[in-house]
Amino acid sequence: MVFCAIFYVKDVAITNLCLLLPRFMVKIVRFYTFLQQRDVHNRDTSIHLKMNLLQERLSKYDLPQRVKALDVYPYFREIDGKQGTEVEMGGHKVLMFGSNAYTGLTGDERVIQAGIEALKKYGSGCAGSRFLNGTLDIHVQLERELAEFVGKDDALCFSTGFSVNAGVIPCLTGKNDYILCDDRDHASIVDGRRLSFSQALKYKHNDMADLEQKLARLPEDVIKLVVVDGVFSMEGDLAKLPEIVALKHKYKNVVIMVDEAHGIGVFGRQGRGVCDHFGLTHEVDLIMGTFSKSLASIGGFIAADDIIINYLRHNARTYIFSASDTPAATASAMEALHIIQREPERIERLWEVTRYALEKFKAAGFEIGETESPIIPLYVRDMEKTFYATKMAFDEGVFINPVIPPACAPQDTLVRVALMATHTEEQVDRAVAKLTKVFRELGVLK
Ligand SMILES: Cc1ncc(COP(=O)(O)O)c(C=O)c1O
């Protein structure tokens, strides 16, 4: 109750009282009811006696219930059809600005057809890992094409991008070596690092002085693996790759791995990614990518020189001990890869609409940070208001995603807007108008 009271006193003080009071009164009543029910539940000692230690511990995790009680729960919202720029959700039509399908290919007939044909030819799954019975000719073909596309000797396809990072990072270095990560790196990089026997170091986001300070203290004759997002997935800014490469030359045995999840299909020649955009492909030792964004499917890959790939092919545990990506997913990703190379106008269009949206959000007064990509963060800097912004935007017909800890620092909560090549300027205008209204109602925009 105390938390509830503080929360509302604070909110009401800084938001537009006239517009929000009725809405908040309903929420207060709902939240109060929830707390009462929970108190009754907790007082029921017979339930507590029945709980084992695990249940007792996990039952204390009630953030989802608290957010649901406020009627602003933003997760697992069901989409009834293909993920285009407008989607149906339970009879409610919304503008989709929460997708990672930058090239807008997830509903493309050619990509769908490629999946259908592979499904018919190879069946629904591979019934095993690449290592043993799960390698198809299309896996090998896609690996060859991806390697050539990103400019490396060879590549390996995994069943998700997450499993690339979780399998490759711990496989590369030993217990005397070091893994250095940007503190905003994706969760899959963090988990890959956690699975490693190497020593872990984190440097402040894009702070090259901090990275250098850390590198300078480390022994010369150990491997120092720097793993970084090419495009930071929540904030939309780029890794400072030229500076990281300069440090690679300054210090001995530095190896660089770049996660191109949000770079491929967006940056570089024909969407080859951020390494290509900076002209630094040959300086980056490992390039990781995923099929779940611009390549309109699911799966991931790692590309590197022959020596590294040969080692990973026979040792990366998420590659060897997990089933290979399905025939349909593989064929759809390959078709998307062909389309982005054949249709450069798609990426030009993505950038046109991105530039347009960036200008519009800036002109409307949103705080959008350092973004240089189709990912536009709209900073809210308050967790509860971030949930409200997401829900109120949804009610107004705009789907966006809330970003709260651990995906960002507590003071940096935001809603994430992401563009697709298929968005129109008119759709951007509509979204900016609706989000301006919501942010004003919440007192985030003046
Ligand atoms: C930067 C980054 N790396 C890796 C991944 C994991 O990729 P996947 O969705 O293919 O598992 C994501 C997905 O959100 C990502 O944003």
The ligand as a Gaussian input file, in Angstrom:
#p B3LYP/6-31G(d) Opt

LIG

0 1
 C       21.857000      -8.021000     -30.783000
 C       21.168000      -9.349000     -30.805000
 N       21.907000     -10.461000     -30.807000
 C       21.335000     -11.669000     -30.823000
 C       19.973000     -11.825000     -30.820000
 C       19.365000     -13.195000     -30.801000
 O       18.870000     -13.512000     -32.075000
 P       17.664000     -14.547000     -32.291000
 O       16.406000     -13.800000     -32.166000
 O       17.916000     -15.031000     -33.680000
 O       17.820000     -15.623000     -31.294000
 C       19.161000     -10.695000     -30.823000
 C       17.690000     -10.838000     -30.827000
 O       16.946000     -10.145000     -30.213000
 C       19.769000      -9.417000     -30.809000
 O       19.028000      -8.312000     -30.775000

